[in-house]
Amino acid sequence: MLLKVLRKNTLGAASLIIMLVVLVWLPQLLGMQPSFTFLSDSFPMPFYEPVAELIGRFPFWYRFVPFVLFFLSGIFLLNFNTKHIITKTRTYLPFLLFTLCSAAFLPIQRLNPALLSLLFIMLGIDHTFATYQKREPLDNLFRAGLAIGVATLIYATGVIMIFWAAIALLVLRSFKIREWFVLFFAIAVPWLAYFVYRFIINVEVFEPFHTLVLNLKTDYESAIDDRFFWIWGGFLAAPFAISLLTVYPRLAFQKIAIRRYYVLFLYLFLIGIGAFILVPGVSYEVFYITAVPSSFILSSYYADAKEGIWAEIQLWLPILGALATHVFLLNR
């Protein structure tokens, strides 16, 4: 059965998952899907604009670079799981589920600021988690803040990570004003450095801040057919809901660190979904961020699920959802 094979920590499981990931990305790699526009195309953040302009000149790299960025993020995710022992057993499932919770929604399979900022966001999460029960956490907090600050200069919606980082400090650490100062000062450092650079070259200093506000408050009518979202989300909804109802009650029997990590995963998912619903400028690319906690919540469930037809159906649902979106797109 597929679940039994995929949750093993073997070369065969890794090869099969890589093949599935490549198949999900195939329309983008082959240039078979239409290019959807996002608000960030009209109001690019300063660290995203030059990258998009450079890569956009070369059609092959414009198709291939997003896949490379995504693949690197998937590897980071697996390393993150090994480092913090998020799931009980070592498995490659988080990479596959990360793919199904993000890139399987085909319209965001293109170069976009969320994908470019993803490695920095995951780096911020990594260093934040590393502060738990650490006697001297200031170095990790500074690195976490620095990564989040850079992410916000790439992707405006990355500001949700600032709220998440504040919650993480409350969950993982006892209150110490010095730690809070270091975190928020580090978040501000990339912005302050960029303001100084703009001042030196004698251009409008605060324009990046205005661009960030425009990206968040502009009510943008997406060109993406909503049926894509409902097809993809519909196949994911049941497995994710079952995972939530199964994984979180079991946390009472887990180590305190694991409990707190999963609480923060849930906060990150809720903040991302809340931003998608409530903030006018936030679009579908935010699913690259929500896919990080979703992949671990689903992986934790599948890693412990009893073998049988019921677990197999739940694994096949998101895979079939990815297939359905491919079929729907290619037959438009």
Sine and cosine of phi, psi and omega as CSV:
sin_phi,cos_phi,sin_psi,cos_psi,sin_omega,cos_omega
0.00,0.00,0.49,-0.87,-0.12,-0.99
-0.88,0.48,-0.71,0.70,-0.04,-1.00
-0.87,0.50,-0.69,0.73,-0.01,-1.00
-0.87,0.50,-0.63,0.78,-0.01,-1.00
-0.95,0.30,-0.72,0.69,-0.14,-0.99
-0.94,0.33,-0.49,0.87,-0.05,-1.00
-1.00,0.06,0.06,1.00,0.09,-1.00
-0.99,0.16,0.50,-0.87,0.05,-1.00
-0.99,-0.10,0.92,0.40,-0.07,-1.00
-0.79,-0.61,0.29,-0.96,0.04,-1.00
-0.89,0.45,-0.59,0.81,0.02,-1.00
-0.89,0.45,-0.69,0.73,0.03,-1.00
-0.90,0.43,-0.68,0.74,0.01,-1.00
-0.89,0.46,-0.68,0.74,-0.01,-1.00
-0.90,0.43,-0.66,0.75,0.00,-1.00
-0.91,0.41,-0.65,0.76,0.00,-1.00
-0.92,0.39,-0.67,0.74,0.05,-1.00
-0.87,0.49,-0.66,0.75,0.02,-1.00
-0.88,0.47,-0.69,0.73,0.01,-1.00
-0.91,0.42,-0.63,0.78,0.02,-1.00
-0.89,0.45,-0.70,0.72,0.02,-1.00
-0.89,0.45,-0.64,0.77,0.02,-1.00
-0.89,0.45,-0.62,0.78,0.04,-1.00
-0.88,0.47,-0.62,0.78,-0.06,-1.00
-1.00,0.06,-0.04,1.00,-0.12,-0.99
-0.84,0.54,-0.68,0.74,0.02,-1.00
-0.85,0.53,-0.63,0.77,0.03,-1.00
-0.93,0.36,-0.70,0.71,-0.05,-1.00
-0.90,0.43,-0.56,0.83,-0.02,-1.00
-1.00,-0.03,-0.05,1.00,-0.01,-1.00
0.93,0.36,0.54,0.84,-0.09,-1.00
-1.00,-0.02,-0.25,0.97,-0.06,-1.00
-0.97,-0.26,0.50,-0.87,0.05,-1.00
-0.92,0.40,0.44,-0.90,-0.01,-1.00
-1.00,0.01,0.90,-0.43,0.02,-1.00
-1.00,0.03,0.56,-0.83,-0.02,-1.00
-0.99,-0.13,0.44,-0.90,0.04,-1.00
-0.76,-0.65,0.28,-0.96,0.02,-1.00
-0.85,0.52,-0.56,0.83,-0.02,-1.00
-0.90,0.44,-0.34,0.94,0.07,-1.00
-0.93,0.36,-0.51,0.86,0.00,-1.00
-1.00,0.02,-0.57,0.82,-0.01,-1.00
-0.79,-0.61,0.93,0.36,-0.05,-1.00
-0.94,0.35,0.62,-0.78,0.09,-1.00
-0.95,0.32,0.42,-0.91,-0.18,-0.98
-0.88,0.48,-0.53,0.85,-0.01,-1.00
-1.00,0.06,-0.17,0.99,0.04,-1.00
-1.00,-0.08,-0.59,0.81,-0.12,-0.99
-0.83,0.55,-0.78,0.62,-0.03,-1.00
-0.91,0.42,-0.56,0.83,0.03,-1.00
-0.91,0.41,-0.73,0.69,-0.01,-1.00
-0.89,0.45,-0.65,0.76,0.00,-1.00
-0.91,0.41,-0.67,0.75,-0.02,-1.00
-0.92,0.40,-0.78,0.62,-0.05,-1.00
-0.93,0.36,-0.53,0.85,-0.02,-1.00
-0.89,0.46,-0.30,0.96,0.01,-1.00
-0.97,0.23,-0.27,0.96,-0.10,-1.00
-0.84,-0.54,0.97,-0.23,-0.09,-1.00
-0.81,0.59,-0.66,0.75,-0.02,-1.00
-0.89,0.45,-0.75,0.66,-0.02,-1.00
-0.93,0.38,-0.50,0.87,0.04,-1.00
-0.90,0.43,-0.52,0.85,0.06,-1.00
-0.99,0.12,-0.59,0.81,-0.18,-0.98
-1.00,0.05,-0.61,0.80,-0.06,-1.00
-0.87,0.50,-0.67,0.74,0.05,-1.00
-0.84,0.55,-0.63,0.77,0.02,-1.00
-0.91,0.43,-0.66,0.75,0.02,-1.00
-0.89,0.46,-0.71,0.70,0.02,-1.00
-0.87,0.50,-0.67,0.74,0.00,-1.00
-0.91,0.40,-0.68,0.73,-0.02,-1.00
-0.89,0.45,-0.65,0.76,0.05,-1.00
-0.89,0.45,-0.62,0.78,0.05,-1.00
-0.90,0.44,-0.63,0.78,0.04,-1.00
-0.90,0.44,-0.65,0.76,0.05,-1.00
-0.90,0.43,-0.67,0.75,0.05,-1.00
-0.86,0.51,-0.65,0.76,-0.01,-1.00
-0.88,0.48,-0.69,0.73,0.02,-1.00
-0.91,0.41,-0.65,0.76,0.04,-1.00
-0.91,0.41,-0.61,0.79,0.05,-1.00
-0.87,0.49,-0.67,0.75,0.01,-1.00
-0.90,0.43,-0.66,0.75,0.03,-1.00
-0.91,0.41,-0.66,0.75,-0.07,-1.00
-0.93,0.37,-0.68,0.73,-0.10,-1.00
-0.97,-0.24,-0.03,1.00,0.02,-1.00
0.79,0.61,0.84,0.55,-0.04,-1.00
-0.94,0.34,-0.68,0.74,0.08,-1.00
-0.97,-0.25,0.44,-0.90,-0.09,-1.00
-0.89,0.46,-0.61,0.79,-0.05,-1.00
-0.88,-0.47,0.50,-0.87,0.07,-1.00
-0.96,0.29,0.79,-0.61,-0.05,-1.00
-0.45,-0.89,0.40,-0.92,0.04,-1.00
-1.00,-0.05,0.05,1.00,-0.04,-1.00
-0.84,0.54,-0.62,0.78,0.00,-1.00
-0.82,0.57,-0.56,0.83,0.00,-1.00
-0.91,0.42,-0.73,0.69,0.00,-1.00
-0.90,0.43,-0.71,0.70,-0.04,-1.00
-0.94,0.35,-0.54,0.84,0.13,-0.99
-0.87,0.49,-0.65,0.76,0.03,-1.00
-0.91,0.41,-0.72,0.69,-0.04,-1.00
-0.93,0.37,-0.44,0.90,-0.01,-1.00
-1.00,0.01,-0.04,1.00,-0.03,-1.00
-0.66,-0.75,-0.97,0.24,-0.12,-0.99
-0.91,0.42,-0.35,0.94,0.06,-1.00
-0.91,0.42,-0.34,0.94,0.15,-0.99
-0.99,0.13,1.00,-0.05,-0.27,-0.96
-0.83,0.56,-0.57,0.82,-0.04,-1.00
-0.85,0.52,-0.41,0.91,0.01,-1.00
-1.00,-0.06,0.15,0.99,0.06,-1.00
-0.99,0.13,0.92,0.40,0.03,-1.00
-0.36,-0.93,0.20,-0.98,0.04,-1.00
-0.90,0.43,0.84,-0.55,0.04,-1.00
-0.50,-0.87,0.34,-0.94,-0.11,-0.99
-0.90,0.43,-0.51,0.86,0.02,-1.00
-0.89,0.45,-0.67,0.74,0.00,-1.00
-0.93,0.38,-0.64,0.77,0.00,-1.00
-0.93,0.38,-0.56,0.83,-0.03,-1.00
-1.00,0.09,-0.15,0.99,-0.17,-0.99
-0.87,0.49,-0.66,0.75,0.00,-1.00
-0.89,0.46,-0.62,0.79,0.03,-1.00
-0.93,0.36,-0.62,0.78,0.03,-1.00
-0.90,0.43,-0.69,0.73,0.01,-1.00
-0.93,0.38,-0.56,0.83,0.08,-1.00
-0.90,0.43,-0.64,0.77,0.06,-1.00
-0.89,0.46,-0.67,0.74,0.04,-1.00
-0.90,0.44,-0.68,0.73,-0.01,-1.00
-0.85,0.53,-0.78,0.63,-0.03,-1.00
-0.94,0.34,-0.49,0.87,0.06,-1.00
-0.92,0.38,-0.72,0.69,0.04,-1.00
-0.87,0.49,-0.56,0.83,-0.05,-1.00
-0.93,0.38,-0.22,0.98,-0.02,-1.00
-0.99,0.17,-0.20,0.98,-0.08,-1.00
-0.89,0.45,0.82,-0.58,0.01,-1.00
0.82,0.57,0.45,0.89,0.06,-1.00
-1.00,-0.09,0.75,-0.66,-0.08,-1.00
-0.92,0.40,-0.65,0.76,-0.01,-1.00
-0.86,-0.51,1.00,0.06,-0.11,-0.99
-1.00,-0.03,0.02,1.00,-0.17,-0.99
-0.89,0.46,-0.60,0.80,0.01,-1.00
-0.89,0.46,-0.72,0.69,0.03,-1.00
-0.90,0.43,-0.63,0.78,0.01,-1.00
-0.91,0.42,-0.64,0.77,0.02,-1.00
-0.90,0.43,-0.69,0.72,0.00,-1.00
-0.91,0.41,-0.62,0.78,0.04,-1.00
-0.89,0.46,-0.73,0.68,0.01,-1.00
-0.89,0.45,-0.65,0.76,0.01,-1.00
-0.88,0.47,-0.70,0.72,0.00,-1.00
-0.90,0.44,-0.68,0.74,0.01,-1.00
-0.91,0.41,-0.64,0.77,0.03,-1.00
-0.87,0.49,-0.70,0.72,0.04,-1.00
-0.89,0.45,-0.65,0.76,0.00,-1.00
-0.87,0.50,-0.61,0.79,-0.01,-1.00
-0.95,0.32,-0.41,0.91,0.07,-1.00
-0.99,0.17,-0.21,0.98,0.08,-1.00
-0.99,-0.12,-0.69,0.73,-0.14,-0.99
-0.70,-0.71,0.91,-0.41,-0.11,-0.99
-0.84,0.54,-0.64,0.77,-0.03,-1.00
-0.92,0.39,-0.19,0.98,0.10,-0.99
-0.85,0.52,-0.24,0.97,0.03,-1.00
-0.89,0.46,-0.34,0.94,0.04,-1.00
-0.89,0.45,-0.41,0.91,0.02,-1.00
-0.94,0.35,-0.39,0.92,0.06,-1.00
-0.92,0.39,-0.69,0.72,0.04,-1.00
-0.90,0.43,-0.66,0.75,0.01,-1.00
-0.90,0.44,-0.66,0.75,-0.01,-1.00
-0.89,0.45,-0.61,0.79,0.04,-1.00
-0.90,0.43,-0.69,0.73,0.05,-1.00
-0.89,0.45,-0.65,0.76,-0.01,-1.00
-0.87,0.49,-0.64,0.77,0.04,-1.00
-0.89,0.46,-0.63,0.78,0.02,-1.00
-0.92,0.39,-0.58,0.81,-0.05,-1.00
-0.98,0.18,-0.64,0.77,-0.15,-0.99
-1.00,-0.06,-0.42,0.91,-0.14,-0.99
-0.78,-0.63,0.46,-0.89,0.22,-0.98
-0.97,0.26,0.45,-0.89,-0.13,-0.99
-0.93,0.37,0.84,-0.54,0.10,-0.99
-0.66,-0.75,0.88,-0.48,-0.13,-0.99
-0.86,0.50,-0.53,0.85,-0.01,-1.00
-0.90,0.43,-0.63,0.78,0.00,-1.00
-0.92,0.40,-0.66,0.75,0.04,-1.00
-0.90,0.44,-0.66,0.75,0.01,-1.00
-0.88,0.47,-0.72,0.70,-0.03,-1.00
-0.88,0.47,-0.70,0.72,-0.01,-1.00
-0.87,0.49,-0.78,0.63,-0.10,-1.00
-0.97,0.25,-0.50,0.86,0.10,-0.99
-0.90,0.43,-0.67,0.75,0.00,-1.00
-0.90,0.44,-0.62,0.79,0.05,-1.00
-0.88,0.48,-0.60,0.80,-0.05,-1.00
-0.98,0.21,-0.38,0.93,-0.11,-0.99
-0.83,0.56,-0.77,0.64,0.01,-1.00
-0.86,0.50,-0.62,0.79,0.02,-1.00
-0.92,0.40,-0.71,0.70,0.00,-1.00
-0.89,0.46,-0.67,0.74,0.01,-1.00
-0.89,0.45,-0.64,0.77,-0.01,-1.00
-0.95,0.31,-0.59,0.81,0.08,-1.00
-0.88,0.48,-0.69,0.72,0.02,-1.00
-0.88,0.47,-0.68,0.73,0.03,-1.00
-0.86,0.51,-0.70,0.71,-0.01,-1.00
-0.92,0.39,-0.57,0.82,0.04,-1.00
-0.91,0.42,-0.65,0.76,-0.02,-1.00
-0.91,0.41,-0.66,0.76,-0.02,-1.00
-1.00,0.06,0.06,1.00,0.14,-0.99
0.90,0.45,0.79,0.62,0.16,-0.99
-0.83,-0.56,0.18,-0.98,-0.05,-1.00
-0.81,0.59,0.90,-0.45,-0.14,-0.99
-0.92,0.38,-0.70,0.71,-0.16,-0.99
-0.99,-0.10,0.22,0.98,0.02,-1.00
-0.85,0.52,-0.63,0.77,0.04,-1.00
-0.86,0.52,-0.59,0.81,0.03,-1.00
-0.92,0.39,-0.66,0.75,0.04,-1.00
-0.90,0.44,-0.61,0.79,0.04,-1.00
-0.90,0.44,-0.66,0.75,0.04,-1.00
-0.87,0.50,-0.71,0.70,-0.01,-1.00
-0.89,0.45,-0.66,0.75,0.03,-1.00
-0.87,0.49,-0.66,0.75,0.00,-1.00
-0.90,0.43,-0.49,0.87,-0.06,-1.00
-1.00,-0.01,-0.60,0.80,-0.15,-0.99
-0.99,-0.16,-0.23,0.97,-0.03,-1.00
-0.95,0.30,0.83,-0.56,0.02,-1.00
-0.98,0.18,0.96,-0.27,-0.15,-0.99
-0.95,-0.31,0.78,-0.62,0.03,-1.00
-1.00,0.03,0.96,-0.28,-0.07,-1.00
-0.94,0.35,0.57,-0.82,0.05,-1.00
-1.00,0.09,-0.03,1.00,-0.04,-1.00
-0.98,0.21,0.77,-0.64,0.05,-1.00
-0.90,0.43,0.84,-0.54,-0.04,-1.00
-0.87,0.49,-0.35,0.94,0.02,-1.00
-0.90,0.44,-0.49,0.87,0.11,-0.99
-0.82,0.57,-0.75,0.66,-0.06,-1.00
-0.90,0.44,-0.69,0.72,-0.07,-1.00
-0.95,0.31,-0.55,0.84,0.07,-1.00
-0.91,0.41,-0.78,0.62,-0.03,-1.00
-0.90,0.43,-0.76,0.65,-0.02,-1.00
-0.91,0.41,-0.54,0.84,-0.01,-1.00
-0.90,0.43,-0.62,0.78,0.02,-1.00
-0.96,0.29,-0.42,0.91,-0.01,-1.00
-1.00,0.06,-0.43,0.90,-0.19,-0.98
-0.86,0.51,-0.77,0.64,-0.07,-1.00
-0.91,0.42,-0.77,0.64,0.03,-1.00
-0.86,0.51,-0.62,0.78,-0.02,-1.00
-0.94,0.35,-0.66,0.75,0.02,-1.00
-0.89,0.46,-0.69,0.73,0.02,-1.00
-0.90,0.44,-0.63,0.77,0.03,-1.00
-0.89,0.46,-0.69,0.72,0.04,-1.00
-0.86,0.50,-0.73,0.69,-0.06,-1.00
-0.95,0.31,-0.31,0.95,0.00,-1.00
-0.99,-0.12,-0.71,0.70,-0.11,-0.99
-0.94,0.33,-0.71,0.70,-0.14,-0.99
-0.94,0.33,-0.61,0.79,0.12,-0.99
-0.89,0.46,-0.49,0.87,-0.01,-1.00
-0.97,0.25,-0.22,0.97,-0.04,-1.00
-0.89,0.45,-0.37,0.93,0.03,-1.00
-0.87,0.49,-0.38,0.93,-0.03,-1.00
-0.98,-0.20,0.13,0.99,-0.01,-1.00
-0.98,-0.17,0.22,-0.98,0.10,-1.00
-0.88,0.47,0.46,-0.89,-0.04,-1.00
-0.86,0.52,-0.65,0.76,-0.01,-1.00
-0.86,0.51,-0.71,0.70,-0.01,-1.00
-0.90,0.44,-0.66,0.76,0.03,-1.00
-0.84,0.54,-0.73,0.69,-0.06,-1.00
-0.93,0.36,-0.59,0.80,0.06,-1.00
-0.88,0.48,-0.68,0.73,-0.03,-1.00
-0.95,0.32,-0.53,0.85,0.12,-0.99
-0.88,0.48,-0.68,0.73,0.01,-1.00
-0.94,0.34,-0.54,0.84,0.11,-0.99
-0.88,0.48,-0.69,0.72,0.00,-1.00
-0.90,0.43,-0.66,0.75,0.05,-1.00
-0.87,0.49,-0.68,0.74,-0.02,-1.00
-0.90,0.43,-0.67,0.74,0.04,-1.00
-0.89,0.47,-0.72,0.69,-0.04,-1.00
-0.92,0.40,-0.63,0.78,0.04,-1.00
-0.90,0.43,-0.68,0.73,0.02,-1.00
-0.89,0.45,-0.73,0.69,0.02,-1.00
-0.92,0.40,-0.63,0.77,0.04,-1.00
-0.88,0.48,-0.67,0.74,0.03,-1.00
-0.90,0.44,-0.65,0.76,0.01,-1.00
-0.87,0.48,-0.63,0.78,-0.05,-1.00
-0.99,0.16,-0.64,0.77,-0.21,-0.98
-0.98,-0.18,-0.47,0.88,-0.08,-1.00
-1.00,-0.07,0.85,-0.52,-0.14,-0.99
-0.83,0.55,-0.64,0.77,-0.11,-0.99
-1.00,0.10,-0.11,0.99,-0.04,-1.00
-0.99,0.15,0.81,-0.59,-0.07,-1.00
-0.88,-0.48,-0.23,-0.97,-0.15,-0.99
-0.89,0.45,-0.36,0.93,-0.04,-1.00
-0.91,0.42,-0.25,0.97,0.05,-1.00
-0.89,0.45,-0.28,0.96,0.00,-1.00
-0.91,0.41,-0.32,0.95,0.12,-0.99
-0.90,0.44,-0.54,0.84,0.02,-1.00
-0.98,0.19,-0.73,0.68,-0.03,-1.00
-0.91,0.40,-0.36,0.93,0.01,-1.00
-0.93,0.37,-0.40,0.92,0.00,-1.00
-0.90,0.43,-0.84,0.55,0.06,-1.00
-0.91,0.41,-0.60,0.80,-0.03,-1.00
-0.86,0.50,-0.66,0.75,-0.05,-1.00
-0.90,0.43,-0.59,0.80,0.00,-1.00
-0.97,0.24,-0.60,0.80,0.04,-1.00
-0.90,0.44,-0.72,0.70,0.04,-1.00
-0.91,0.41,-0.67,0.74,-0.01,-1.00
-0.88,0.47,-0.65,0.76,0.01,-1.00
-0.88,0.47,-0.63,0.78,0.02,-1.00
-0.93,0.38,-0.76,0.65,-0.05,-1.00
-0.92,0.40,-0.53,0.85,-0.01,-1.00
-0.90,0.43,-0.52,0.86,-0.03,-1.00
-0.97,-0.23,-0.11,0.99,-0.08,-1.00
-0.91,0.42,0.65,-0.76,0.05,-1.00
-0.94,0.35,0.63,-0.78,0.01,-1.00
-0.92,0.40,0.65,-0.76,-0.02,-1.00
0.34,-0.94,0.08,-1.00,-0.09,-1.00
-0.91,0.42,-0.55,0.83,-0.04,-1.00
-0.90,0.44,-0.74,0.68,0.02,-1.00
-0.91,0.41,-0.60,0.80,0.02,-1.00
-0.89,0.46,-0.68,0.73,0.02,-1.00
-0.87,0.49,-0.69,0.73,-0.02,-1.00
-0.91,0.41,-0.53,0.85,0.06,-1.00
-0.97,0.26,-0.61,0.80,-0.04,-1.00
-0.95,0.31,-0.43,0.90,-0.04,-1.00
-0.84,0.54,-0.80,0.60,0.03,-1.00
-0.91,0.42,-0.51,0.86,0.05,-1.00
-0.91,0.40,-0.69,0.72,0.05,-1.00
-0.91,0.41,-0.55,0.83,0.07,-1.00
-0.88,0.47,-0.67,0.74,0.05,-1.00
-0.89,0.45,-0.68,0.73,0.02,-1.00
-0.89,0.46,-0.66,0.75,-0.01,-1.00
-0.90,0.44,-0.65,0.76,0.02,-1.00
-0.92,0.38,-0.56,0.83,0.06,-1.00
-0.90,0.43,-0.72,0.69,-0.01,-1.00
-0.89,0.45,-0.68,0.73,-0.01,-1.00
-0.90,0.44,-0.67,0.75,-0.03,-1.00
-0.93,0.38,-0.73,0.68,-0.11,-0.99
-0.96,0.29,-0.21,0.98,0.01,-1.00
-0.95,-0.31,0.23,0.97,0.04,-1.00
-0.94,0.33,0.00,0.00,0.00,0.00
